[in-house]
Amino acid sequence: MILDITVYTQTGCRFCTYLKDFLKENNIPFFEKNIAENEIYRKEFLDLDGRGVPLTIIKNDIYIGCTEDVKTGALNYRLI
């Protein structure tokens, strides 16, 4: 299964935890990339001009933080 939602996270980030919990509670599949535990994921994150986590990619749209925009984007994606 190809997941169109990727969430870049970091160990100890409470907003990352909030977002992951939201996605799980709403049965929205996602792929987590922890930038603190994997150097390849960290490089990808920096190549995306990542400045903060969580950084979420839904299809080709990039969201930073645990905002209503990312939650709405994920819920709308689930409906497709």
Phi and psi restraints in degrees (range 20) as a CNS / XPLOR table:
assign (resid 1 and name C) (resid 2 and name N)
       (resid 2 and name CA) (resid 2 and name C) 1.0 -92.1 20.0 2
assign (resid 2 and name N) (resid 2 and name CA)
       (resid 2 and name C) (resid 3 and name N) 1.0 126.9 20.0 2
assign (resid 2 and name C) (resid 3 and name N)
       (resid 3 and name CA) (resid 3 and name C) 1.0 -99.1 20.0 2
assign (resid 3 and name N) (resid 3 and name CA)
       (resid 3 and name C) (resid 4 and name N) 1.0 127.8 20.0 2
assign (resid 3 and name C) (resid 4 and name N)
       (resid 4 and name CA) (resid 4 and name C) 1.0 -93.4 20.0 2
assign (resid 4 and name N) (resid 4 and name CA)
       (resid 4 and name C) (resid 5 and name N) 1.0 5.3 20.0 2
assign (resid 4 and name C) (resid 5 and name N)
       (resid 5 and name CA) (resid 5 and name C) 1.0 -119.9 20.0 2
assign (resid 5 and name N) (resid 5 and name CA)
       (resid 5 and name C) (resid 6 and name N) 1.0 121.1 20.0 2
assign (resid 5 and name C) (resid 6 and name N)
       (resid 6 and name CA) (resid 6 and name C) 1.0 -120.9 20.0 2
assign (resid 6 and name N) (resid 6 and name CA)
       (resid 6 and name C) (resid 7 and name N) 1.0 133.5 20.0 2
assign (resid 6 and name C) (resid 7 and name N)
       (resid 7 and name CA) (resid 7 and name C) 1.0 -121.6 20.0 2
assign (resid 7 and name N) (resid 7 and name CA)
       (resid 7 and name C) (resid 8 and name N) 1.0 116.7 20.0 2
assign (resid 7 and name C) (resid 8 and name N)
       (resid 8 and name CA) (resid 8 and name C) 1.0 -85.1 20.0 2
assign (resid 8 and name N) (resid 8 and name CA)
       (resid 8 and name C) (resid 9 and name N) 1.0 126.3 20.0 2
assign (resid 8 and name C) (resid 9 and name N)
       (resid 9 and name CA) (resid 9 and name C) 1.0 -129.2 20.0 2
assign (resid 9 and name N) (resid 9 and name CA)
       (resid 9 and name C) (resid 10 and name N) 1.0 176.5 20.0 2
assign (resid 9 and name C) (resid 10 and name N)
       (resid 10 and name CA) (resid 10 and name C) 1.0 -143.8 20.0 2
assign (resid 10 and name N) (resid 10 and name CA)
       (resid 10 and name C) (resid 11 and name N) 1.0 140.9 20.0 2
assign (resid 10 and name C) (resid 11 and name N)
       (resid 11 and name CA) (resid 11 and name C) 1.0 -55.2 20.0 2
assign (resid 11 and name N) (resid 11 and name CA)
       (resid 11 and name C) (resid 12 and name N) 1.0 132.2 20.0 2
assign (resid 11 and name C) (resid 12 and name N)
       (resid 12 and name CA) (resid 12 and name C) 1.0 87.3 20.0 2
assign (resid 12 and name N) (resid 12 and name CA)
       (resid 12 and name C) (resid 13 and name N) 1.0 0.0 20.0 2
assign (resid 12 and name C) (resid 13 and name N)
       (resid 13 and name CA) (resid 13 and name C) 1.0 -83.8 20.0 2
assign (resid 13 and name N) (resid 13 and name CA)
       (resid 13 and name C) (resid 14 and name N) 1.0 112.0 20.0 2
assign (resid 13 and name C) (resid 14 and name N)
       (resid 14 and name CA) (resid 14 and name C) 1.0 -69.0 20.0 2
assign (resid 14 and name N) (resid 14 and name CA)
       (resid 14 and name C) (resid 15 and name N) 1.0 -32.3 20.0 2
assign (resid 14 and name C) (resid 15 and name N)
       (resid 15 and name CA) (resid 15 and name C) 1.0 -69.5 20.0 2
assign (resid 15 and name N) (resid 15 and name CA)
       (resid 15 and name C) (resid 16 and name N) 1.0 -32.4 20.0 2
assign (resid 15 and name C) (resid 16 and name N)
       (resid 16 and name CA) (resid 16 and name C) 1.0 -62.6 20.0 2
assign (resid 16 and name N) (resid 16 and name CA)
       (resid 16 and name C) (resid 17 and name N) 1.0 -44.0 20.0 2
assign (resid 16 and name C) (resid 17 and name N)
       (resid 17 and name CA) (resid 17 and name C) 1.0 -63.0 20.0 2
assign (resid 17 and name N) (resid 17 and name CA)
       (resid 17 and name C) (resid 18 and name N) 1.0 -43.7 20.0 2
assign (resid 17 and name C) (resid 18 and name N)
       (resid 18 and name CA) (resid 18 and name C) 1.0 -58.7 20.0 2
assign (resid 18 and name N) (resid 18 and name CA)
       (resid 18 and name C) (resid 19 and name N) 1.0 -45.3 20.0 2
assign (resid 18 and name C) (resid 19 and name N)
       (resid 19 and name CA) (resid 19 and name C) 1.0 -66.4 20.0 2
assign (resid 19 and name N) (resid 19 and name CA)
       (resid 19 and name C) (resid 20 and name N) 1.0 -45.5 20.0 2
assign (resid 19 and name C) (resid 20 and name N)
       (resid 20 and name CA) (resid 20 and name C) 1.0 -60.8 20.0 2
assign (resid 20 and name N) (resid 20 and name CA)
       (resid 20 and name C) (resid 21 and name N) 1.0 -42.1 20.0 2
assign (resid 20 and name C) (resid 21 and name N)
       (resid 21 and name CA) (resid 21 and name C) 1.0 -61.8 20.0 2
assign (resid 21 and name N) (resid 21 and name CA)
       (resid 21 and name C) (resid 22 and name N) 1.0 -42.2 20.0 2
assign (resid 21 and name C) (resid 22 and name N)
       (resid 22 and name CA) (resid 22 and name C) 1.0 -60.2 20.0 2
assign (resid 22 and name N) (resid 22 and name CA)
       (resid 22 and name C) (resid 23 and name N) 1.0 -46.7 20.0 2
assign (resid 22 and name C) (resid 23 and name N)
       (resid 23 and name CA) (resid 23 and name C) 1.0 -63.0 20.0 2
assign (resid 23 and name N) (resid 23 and name CA)
       (resid 23 and name C) (resid 24 and name N) 1.0 -43.9 20.0 2
assign (resid 23 and name C) (resid 24 and name N)
       (resid 24 and name CA) (resid 24 and name C) 1.0 -64.4 20.0 2
assign (resid 24 and name N) (resid 24 and name CA)
       (resid 24 and name C) (resid 25 and name N) 1.0 -44.1 20.0 2
assign (resid 24 and name C) (resid 25 and name N)
       (resid 25 and name CA) (resid 25 and name C) 1.0 -62.2 20.0 2
assign (resid 25 and name N) (resid 25 and name CA)
       (resid 25 and name C) (resid 26 and name N) 1.0 -27.4 20.0 2
assign (resid 25 and name C) (resid 26 and name N)
       (resid 26 and name CA) (resid 26 and name C) 1.0 -101.5 20.0 2
assign (resid 26 and name N) (resid 26 and name CA)
       (resid 26 and name C) (resid 27 and name N) 1.0 14.3 20.0 2
assign (resid 26 and name C) (resid 27 and name N)
       (resid 27 and name CA) (resid 27 and name C) 1.0 53.7 20.0 2
assign (resid 27 and name N) (resid 27 and name CA)
       (resid 27 and name C) (resid 28 and name N) 1.0 43.0 20.0 2
assign (resid 27 and name C) (resid 28 and name N)
       (resid 28 and name CA) (resid 28 and name C) 1.0 -105.1 20.0 2
assign (resid 28 and name N) (resid 28 and name CA)
       (resid 28 and name C) (resid 29 and name N) 1.0 111.6 20.0 2
assign (resid 28 and name C) (resid 29 and name N)
       (resid 29 and name CA) (resid 29 and name C) 1.0 -70.2 20.0 2
assign (resid 29 and name N) (resid 29 and name CA)
       (resid 29 and name C) (resid 30 and name N) 1.0 141.9 20.0 2
assign (resid 29 and name C) (resid 30 and name N)
       (resid 30 and name CA) (resid 30 and name C) 1.0 -150.6 20.0 2
assign (resid 30 and name N) (resid 30 and name CA)
       (resid 30 and name C) (resid 31 and name N) 1.0 161.6 20.0 2
assign (resid 30 and name C) (resid 31 and name N)
       (resid 31 and name CA) (resid 31 and name C) 1.0 -111.9 20.0 2
assign (resid 31 and name N) (resid 31 and name CA)
       (resid 31 and name C) (resid 32 and name N) 1.0 123.3 20.0 2
assign (resid 31 and name C) (resid 32 and name N)
       (resid 32 and name CA) (resid 32 and name C) 1.0 -94.0 20.0 2
assign (resid 32 and name N) (resid 32 and name CA)
       (resid 32 and name C) (resid 33 and name N) 1.0 135.7 20.0 2
assign (resid 32 and name C) (resid 33 and name N)
       (resid 33 and name CA) (resid 33 and name C) 1.0 -125.1 20.0 2
assign (resid 33 and name N) (resid 33 and name CA)
       (resid 33 and name C) (resid 34 and name N) 1.0 102.7 20.0 2
assign (resid 33 and name C) (resid 34 and name N)
       (resid 34 and name CA) (resid 34 and name C) 1.0 -83.6 20.0 2
assign (resid 34 and name N) (resid 34 and name CA)
       (resid 34 and name C) (resid 35 and name N) 1.0 113.0 20.0 2
assign (resid 34 and name C) (resid 35 and name N)
       (resid 35 and name CA) (resid 35 and name C) 1.0 -75.5 20.0 2
assign (resid 35 and name N) (resid 35 and name CA)
       (resid 35 and name C) (resid 36 and name N) 1.0 -14.6 20.0 2
assign (resid 35 and name C) (resid 36 and name N)
       (resid 36 and name CA) (resid 36 and name C) 1.0 -83.1 20.0 2
assign (resid 36 and name N) (resid 36 and name CA)
       (resid 36 and name C) (resid 37 and name N) 1.0 -20.5 20.0 2
assign (resid 36 and name C) (resid 37 and name N)
       (resid 37 and name CA) (resid 37 and name C) 1.0 -107.8 20.0 2
assign (resid 37 and name N) (resid 37 and name CA)
       (resid 37 and name C) (resid 38 and name N) 1.0 -10.4 20.0 2
assign (resid 37 and name C) (resid 38 and name N)
       (resid 38 and name CA) (resid 38 and name C) 1.0 -141.7 20.0 2
assign (resid 38 and name N) (resid 38 and name CA)
       (resid 38 and name C) (resid 39 and name N) 1.0 116.6 20.0 2
assign (resid 38 and name C) (resid 39 and name N)
       (resid 39 and name CA) (resid 39 and name C) 1.0 -65.5 20.0 2
assign (resid 39 and name N) (resid 39 and name CA)
       (resid 39 and name C) (resid 40 and name N) 1.0 -33.5 20.0 2
assign (resid 39 and name C) (resid 40 and name N)
       (resid 40 and name CA) (resid 40 and name C) 1.0 -65.1 20.0 2
assign (resid 40 and name N) (resid 40 and name CA)
       (resid 40 and name C) (resid 41 and name N) 1.0 -43.2 20.0 2
assign (resid 40 and name C) (resid 41 and name N)
       (resid 41 and name CA) (resid 41 and name C) 1.0 -64.4 20.0 2
assign (resid 41 and name N) (resid 41 and name CA)
       (resid 41 and name C) (resid 42 and name N) 1.0 -38.7 20.0 2
assign (resid 41 and name C) (resid 42 and name N)
       (resid 42 and name CA) (resid 42 and name C) 1.0 -62.1 20.0 2
assign (resid 42 and name N) (resid 42 and name CA)
       (resid 42 and name C) (resid 43 and name N) 1.0 -41.8 20.0 2
assign (resid 42 and name C) (resid 43 and name N)
       (resid 43 and name CA) (resid 43 and name C) 1.0 -64.7 20.0 2
assign (resid 43 and name N) (resid 43 and name CA)
       (resid 43 and name C) (resid 44 and name N) 1.0 -43.9 20.0 2
assign (resid 43 and name C) (resid 44 and name N)
       (resid 44 and name CA) (resid 44 and name C) 1.0 -57.1 20.0 2
assign (resid 44 and name N) (resid 44 and name CA)
       (resid 44 and name C) (resid 45 and name N) 1.0 -45.3 20.0 2
assign (resid 44 and name C) (resid 45 and name N)
       (resid 45 and name CA) (resid 45 and name C) 1.0 -58.5 20.0 2
assign (resid 45 and name N) (resid 45 and name CA)
       (resid 45 and name C) (resid 46 and name N) 1.0 -46.9 20.0 2
assign (resid 45 and name C) (resid 46 and name N)
       (resid 46 and name CA) (resid 46 and name C) 1.0 -67.3 20.0 2
assign (resid 46 and name N) (resid 46 and name CA)
       (resid 46 and name C) (resid 47 and name N) 1.0 -35.6 20.0 2
assign (resid 46 and name C) (resid 47 and name N)
       (resid 47 and name CA) (resid 47 and name C) 1.0 -64.3 20.0 2
assign (resid 47 and name N) (resid 47 and name CA)
       (resid 47 and name C) (resid 48 and name N) 1.0 -24.3 20.0 2
assign (resid 47 and name C) (resid 48 and name N)
       (resid 48 and name CA) (resid 48 and name C) 1.0 -86.2 20.0 2
assign (resid 48 and name N) (resid 48 and name CA)
       (resid 48 and name C) (resid 49 and name N) 1.0 8.5 20.0 2
assign (resid 48 and name C) (resid 49 and name N)
       (resid 49 and name CA) (resid 49 and name C) 1.0 61.2 20.0 2
assign (resid 49 and name N) (resid 49 and name CA)
       (resid 49 and name C) (resid 50 and name N) 1.0 33.6 20.0 2
assign (resid 49 and name C) (resid 50 and name N)
       (resid 50 and name CA) (resid 50 and name C) 1.0 -60.3 20.0 2
assign (resid 50 and name N) (resid 50 and name CA)
       (resid 50 and name C) (resid 51 and name N) 1.0 129.3 20.0 2
assign (resid 50 and name C) (resid 51 and name N)
       (resid 51 and name CA) (resid 51 and name C) 1.0 -121.5 20.0 2
assign (resid 51 and name N) (resid 51 and name CA)
       (resid 51 and name C) (resid 52 and name N) 1.0 -6.9 20.0 2
assign (resid 51 and name C) (resid 52 and name N)
       (resid 52 and name CA) (resid 52 and name C) 1.0 -169.6 20.0 2
assign (resid 52 and name N) (resid 52 and name CA)
       (resid 52 and name C) (resid 53 and name N) 1.0 155.7 20.0 2
assign (resid 52 and name C) (resid 53 and name N)
       (resid 53 and name CA) (resid 53 and name C) 1.0 -115.7 20.0 2
assign (resid 53 and name N) (resid 53 and name CA)
       (resid 53 and name C) (resid 54 and name N) 1.0 154.3 20.0 2
assign (resid 53 and name C) (resid 54 and name N)
       (resid 54 and name CA) (resid 54 and name C) 1.0 -73.6 20.0 2
assign (resid 54 and name N) (resid 54 and name CA)
       (resid 54 and name C) (resid 55 and name N) 1.0 143.7 20.0 2
assign (resid 54 and name C) (resid 55 and name N)
       (resid 55 and name CA) (resid 55 and name C) 1.0 -114.0 20.0 2
assign (resid 55 and name N) (resid 55 and name CA)
       (resid 55 and name C) (resid 56 and name N) 1.0 121.4 20.0 2
assign (resid 55 and name C) (resid 56 and name N)
       (resid 56 and name CA) (resid 56 and name C) 1.0 -117.9 20.0 2
assign (resid 56 and name N) (resid 56 and name CA)
       (resid 56 and name C) (resid 57 and name N) 1.0 135.4 20.0 2
assign (resid 56 and name C) (resid 57 and name N)
       (resid 57 and name CA) (resid 57 and name C) 1.0 -114.5 20.0 2
assign (resid 57 and name N) (resid 57 and name CA)
       (resid 57 and name C) (resid 58 and name N) 1.0 122.3 20.0 2
assign (resid 57 and name C) (resid 58 and name N)
       (resid 58 and name CA) (resid 58 and name C) 1.0 -118.5 20.0 2
assign (resid 58 and name N) (resid 58 and name CA)
       (resid 58 and name C) (resid 59 and name N) 1.0 111.1 20.0 2
assign (resid 58 and name C) (resid 59 and name N)
       (resid 59 and name CA) (resid 59 and name C) 1.0 56.4 20.0 2
assign (resid 59 and name N) (resid 59 and name CA)
       (resid 59 and name C) (resid 60 and name N) 1.0 -112.3 20.0 2
assign (resid 59 and name C) (resid 60 and name N)
       (resid 60 and name CA) (resid 60 and name C) 1.0 -111.3 20.0 2
assign (resid 60 and name N) (resid 60 and name CA)
       (resid 60 and name C) (resid 61 and name N) 1.0 7.7 20.0 2
assign (resid 60 and name C) (resid 61 and name N)
       (resid 61 and name CA) (resid 61 and name C) 1.0 -93.6 20.0 2
assign (resid 61 and name N) (resid 61 and name CA)
       (resid 61 and name C) (resid 62 and name N) 1.0 134.8 20.0 2
assign (resid 61 and name C) (resid 62 and name N)
       (resid 62 and name CA) (resid 62 and name C) 1.0 -108.6 20.0 2
assign (resid 62 and name N) (resid 62 and name CA)
       (resid 62 and name C) (resid 63 and name N) 1.0 132.6 20.0 2
assign (resid 62 and name C) (resid 63 and name N)
       (resid 63 and name CA) (resid 63 and name C) 1.0 -125.4 20.0 2
assign (resid 63 and name N) (resid 63 and name CA)
       (resid 63 and name C) (resid 64 and name N) 1.0 139.5 20.0 2
assign (resid 63 and name C) (resid 64 and name N)
       (resid 64 and name CA) (resid 64 and name C) 1.0 -115.9 20.0 2
assign (resid 64 and name N) (resid 64 and name CA)
       (resid 64 and name C) (resid 65 and name N) 1.0 130.3 20.0 2
assign (resid 64 and name C) (resid 65 and name N)
       (resid 65 and name CA) (resid 65 and name C) 1.0 95.7 20.0 2
assign (resid 65 and name N) (resid 65 and name CA)
       (resid 65 and name C) (resid 66 and name N) 1.0 -177.4 20.0 2
assign (resid 65 and name C) (resid 66 and name N)
       (resid 66 and name CA) (resid 66 and name C) 1.0 -110.1 20.0 2
assign (resid 66 and name N) (resid 66 and name CA)
       (resid 66 and name C) (resid 67 and name N) 1.0 74.7 20.0 2
assign (resid 66 and name C) (resid 67 and name N)
       (resid 67 and name CA) (resid 67 and name C) 1.0 -106.0 20.0 2
assign (resid 67 and name N) (resid 67 and name CA)
       (resid 67 and name C) (resid 68 and name N) 1.0 169.3 20.0 2
assign (resid 67 and name C) (resid 68 and name N)
       (resid 68 and name CA) (resid 68 and name C) 1.0 -63.7 20.0 2
assign (resid 68 and name N) (resid 68 and name CA)
       (resid 68 and name C) (resid 69 and name N) 1.0 -31.7 20.0 2
assign (resid 68 and name C) (resid 69 and name N)
       (resid 69 and name CA) (resid 69 and name C) 1.0 -60.9 20.0 2
assign (resid 69 and name N) (resid 69 and name CA)
       (resid 69 and name C) (resid 70 and name N) 1.0 -45.9 20.0 2
assign (resid 69 and name C) (resid 70 and name N)
       (resid 70 and name CA) (resid 70 and name C) 1.0 -69.0 20.0 2
assign (resid 70 and name N) (resid 70 and name CA)
       (resid 70 and name C) (resid 71 and name N) 1.0 -37.5 20.0 2
assign (resid 70 and name C) (resid 71 and name N)
       (resid 71 and name CA) (resid 71 and name C) 1.0 -64.4 20.0 2
assign (resid 71 and name N) (resid 71 and name CA)
       (resid 71 and name C) (resid 72 and name N) 1.0 -44.7 20.0 2
assign (resid 71 and name C) (resid 72 and name N)
       (resid 72 and name CA) (resid 72 and name C) 1.0 -63.3 20.0 2
assign (resid 72 and name N) (resid 72 and name CA)
       (resid 72 and name C) (resid 73 and name N) 1.0 -42.9 20.0 2
assign (resid 72 and name C) (resid 73 and name N)
       (resid 73 and name CA) (resid 73 and name C) 1.0 -59.7 20.0 2
assign (resid 73 and name N) (resid 73 and name CA)
       (resid 73 and name C) (resid 74 and name N) 1.0 -42.0 20.0 2
assign (resid 73 and name C) (resid 74 and name N)
       (resid 74 and name CA) (resid 74 and name C) 1.0 -68.1 20.0 2
assign (resid 74 and name N) (resid 74 and name CA)
       (resid 74 and name C) (resid 75 and name N) 1.0 -42.9 20.0 2
assign (resid 74 and name C) (resid 75 and name N)
       (resid 75 and name CA) (resid 75 and name C) 1.0 -64.2 20.0 2
assign (resid 75 and name N) (resid 75 and name CA)
       (resid 75 and name C) (resid 76 and name N) 1.0 -41.7 20.0 2
assign (resid 75 and name C) (resid 76 and name N)
       (resid 76 and name CA) (resid 76 and name C) 1.0 -65.8 20.0 2
assign (resid 76 and name N) (resid 76 and name CA)
       (resid 76 and name C) (resid 77 and name N) 1.0 -37.2 20.0 2
assign (resid 76 and name C) (resid 77 and name N)
       (resid 77 and name CA) (resid 77 and name C) 1.0 -62.9 20.0 2
assign (resid 77 and name N) (resid 77 and name CA)
       (resid 77 and name C) (resid 78 and name N) 1.0 -41.0 20.0 2
assign (resid 77 and name C) (resid 78 and name N)
       (resid 78 and name CA) (resid 78 and name C) 1.0 -60.2 20.0 2
assign (resid 78 and name N) (resid 78 and name CA)
       (resid 78 and name C) (resid 79 and name N) 1.0 -30.3 20.0 2
assign (resid 78 and name C) (resid 79 and name N)
       (resid 79 and name CA) (resid 79 and name C) 1.0 -79.3 20.0 2
assign (resid 79 and name N) (resid 79 and name CA)
       (resid 79 and name C) (resid 80 and name N) 1.0 -12.6 20.0 2
